[in-house]
């Protein structure tokens, strides 16, 4: 299955959020901080349209 540009952008937003969360969690030394920051970044990306979910249910 070829990756579309939407898939590549979604991956970029997801991995960027996880990466930033990992840096802050490593500085803070907390798994809770990692989960909180990752959820905040991913949730914000979903809310603003950075991560776009597929429109059709068959995918």
Beta strands, then each sheet from edge to edge (+ up, - down):
end
